[in-house]
Amino acid sequence: MALSGFVLAAVVPGVVWLARRVPMWERVSLPPVIALPVLVVVHAWVVLADLLHPMPAALTVVSELVLLAAAVTFWVPVVVRTRHRPGDAGRCLCLFLAAPLLDLPVLGMIAAGHSAEGLAMIVGMLPLGVIAAALTWSWINREERQATADAVPLAAGGP
């Protein structure tokens, strides 16, 4: 469970970021208002399906691959400059909404008595919050630099 959460929250965005110049991303990009709910629903299905009805190993592998595809479609508009990429505020909002929404099925897993697996997944998905905080910090610094650059000509007697 920790590995699944870590792949979703750290490995996928890292790979997408390293390959951000690949033109294929434009074709697989979805708007965040679609990609986030898809990821949340697929994640809930993968996490909770085995609790409701034990799945065969082959179906588990397929469901993990579907989750991986949903994670890629979620991270593409956040990381890569495509036609669906929101501004800084939209990207921050998307990540800060994703963190608690992805933890809800895990809380169901903990409530069902699988606390070790649930806590492992929550810990594995902590990089999502770290990425959200780093993106927010980067946005704040960029806004500060821009405000400072805009204020310097006015202070020097410019128009």
Helices and strands as residue ranges (DSSP letters): H 2-6, I 7-11, H 12-18, H 25-28, H 32-52, H 57-79, H 88-111, H 115-124, H 126-155
